[in-house]
Amino acid sequence: MKEEKLEKIHVDLTNHWAIVGESFWATPLGNDIFRLENVPFYAYGLNFHDVVRATSDSTEYKPEIREVIEPSGHRTFRVYFEKTINREKQEEILDSMKNLGVTYERANEIYFSLDLEAEGDYQAVFDKLDEFERNNVLEFETCDAKIEGSFDDLPGGNE
């Protein structure tokens, strides 16, 4: 079996509070269709293994994600730990959700993107994160689309 080469694709996030765009590794499936191969850190309405259409206005630019063709069923959460929570405790907390179908990627010392597999228990993960938030351990957000037809944040959002 031939292994497919990954490509970089992009999404503009002009309204996002932290970044103006995000790039993803993706498997090209042909005809401007790609499967996302990493968990989003900033975009909304995109998840690991979603199949998307991405085109470029110029060969000089990465293909831009235009729409989700086939949702994977995965769900994304983003977590910001309180600065007083050390790395070991952060990983212990996140590892405690592996049995619910959660894996995670670290962006920096306090910020993580969590992937919930399609068969995972969304409500149980949400409830567990909500409990940690009430106990001032972390803050979290779900990453469902905020604007229909866009992967961006709301204009003026989160300021």
Secondary structure, DSSP 8 states (H G I E B T S, - for coil): ------EEEEEE-TT-SS-SEEEEEEEEEETTEEEE-S--SS-SS--TT-EEEEE-SSTTS--EEEEEEE--S-EEEEEEE-TTS-HHHHHHHHHTTGGGTEEEEE-SSSEEEEEE-TTS-HHHHHHHHHHHHHTTSEEEEE---SSTT--S--TTTT-
